Amino acid sequence: MGNRRRELTEGKMRAFCALFWMLSVDSFGILKGVFGNDSNKHLELGKLYMAQGQLQDALTHFHAALEIDSNNYLTLFRRATVFLALGRSKSALDDLNKVIELKPDFNSARIQKGIILVKLGRLEEAEIELKKVLQRDKSNEEAEKWYSQLGILQRQYQQARILHSDKEWVTAADLLTKIIDSCPWDTNLREMRIDCHLAMGETAKAITDLRATTKLISDNTESYLKLSKLHYLMGEGNESLNEVRECLKLDPEHKECFPHYKKVKKVVKVVNDLNSAASDERFTDCISLANKLLKVEPSNQNFYFQAEEKLCHCSLKEGDVKEAISHCTKALSFRSEPRILCDRAEAFILEGSLDEAQSDYSKALEIDENFQRAKDGIQRVQKLQKQAKKRDYYKILNVRRSATKKEILKAYRKAAQKWHPDNFQGESPEKKAAEKKFIDIAAAKEVLTDPEKRKKFDAGEDPLDPESQQGQGFNPFQQHHGFHRGHGGGPFSFKFHFN
Ligand SMILES: *[C@@H]1O[C@H](CO)[C@@H](O)[C@H](O)[C@H]1NC(C)=O
């Protein structure tokens, strides 16, 4: 905005400087040209703005000049050039037709008209125009250059129509792309290519062509509606809403756009609320909004995916492992994305399914070899697998990895009661086994009820392992009661506190 304003001001400054330069150095004739005749004044200003690339300002002055002197073919020709530069081919064509009417031997106007007709895909008309130029001026290189392309283009155009009606989508799309290079303003070609891309499932490409057609045809409510529907199909709610609003700007009571707008608006609200809940880590809201999305839009696959993907992530964060795995799997069956694979892998870890977790992390890395979360995840799983071969404190107490402290203490009390060495008589092998088991149970309780130690253990370290913890080994007997593990049992008489 600011830049454009500055440009405009600079442009105007330069234009006025040029005028004053003419005033100061030039003859009376030009003075009269500038101030004596309003039409010429506007023409000169228009030319100056045009030279500066200030197309809108140039247009304003050419309009003004033509209001005073509507049959000035040179001014008309200049205005046509500006229209063309602004992409307004229809207005340019109107001006050029008037120019040719006023001055039939003005070759440049016919060549311009011919080029516009080629770009519009009106090849027969272009041929007539360019032929007229070449009849008058055989060696006109520019006319020859465009004229020589017409034969091939016409043949390709016909072939494309046939391929399109034969539903040879891929071949038709390739050929259409070649023709559109030469005829970029032809809406029929675009519409055919849209059909091809939709049939090929290339929705994004269809959208690009549709957007072009909204510019090629004015008041194109149909294209806006189609665009909105395509964005909706792709699960792009905001974009869909923007396009249907464009339709309603042109026709506020459009029969199809209005009901479509109502529906899109409702869904977009839920989607946007859902996204905010997830990014604000309001996981309960996230889960209920995702379920709401499934209810208000039960049939669109892309919104279904967005809902399932959020249910996967937010259930995981809520610690609901089973729900998380189920929703992640649904989302993944629709689209395999690294972050969803990593969410499911985390859920698998919490569930104790390390192989499945590893497999998901590997798949994530197949999709994106630099996905850091998956790289870290693989390392974590490897540590956990190594650890699983050693002591697994969760297994010892027979609790889930996501168990609460309360659940852990309960499991601990149960196991400790069952395996307390006092329950076993004499020096039997059973008593020995129970002693070992009892040590493990106490160690498990020590680690899993201490948030620091549990965190270390979850990260794949054994906080009681002297190897990984530099001599902070743990032995409840040794530490508190001078009992030496592995030395064969001495008298065993301490009271264990079930806290
Ligand atoms: C959609 O638009 C809303 C508000 O205009 C914005 O907050 C949100 O981030 C947008 N969503 C996407 C996916 O771009």
The ligand as a MOL file (V3000), in Angstrom:
LIG
                    3D

  0  0  0     0  0            999 V3000
M  V30 BEGIN CTAB
M  V30 COUNTS 14 14 0 0 0
M  V30 BEGIN ATOM
M  V30 1 C -9.0170 -19.5130 8.9850 0
M  V30 2 O -9.3990 -18.2000 9.3070 0
M  V30 3 C -9.4210 -17.9220 10.6940 0
M  V30 4 C -10.0300 -16.5570 10.9330 0
M  V30 5 O -10.1540 -15.8340 9.7830 0
M  V30 6 C -8.0240 -18.0350 11.2550 0
M  V30 7 O -8.0290 -17.7710 12.6310 0
M  V30 8 C -7.5150 -19.4380 10.9950 0
M  V30 9 O -6.1890 -19.5410 11.4030 0
M  V30 10 C -7.6120 -19.7930 9.5150 0
M  V30 11 N -7.3170 -21.1990 9.3820 0
M  V30 12 C -6.4710 -21.6880 8.4980 0
M  V30 13 C -6.2820 -23.1470 8.4820 0
M  V30 14 O -5.8690 -20.9770 7.7300 0
M  V30 END ATOM
M  V30 BEGIN BOND
M  V30 1 1 1 2
M  V30 2 1 1 10
M  V30 3 1 2 3
M  V30 4 1 3 4
M  V30 5 1 3 6
M  V30 6 1 4 5
M  V30 7 1 6 7
M  V30 8 1 6 8
M  V30 9 1 8 9
M  V30 10 1 8 10
M  V30 11 1 10 11
M  V30 12 1 11 12
M  V30 13 1 12 13
M  V30 14 2 12 14
M  V30 END BOND
M  V30 END CTAB
M  END
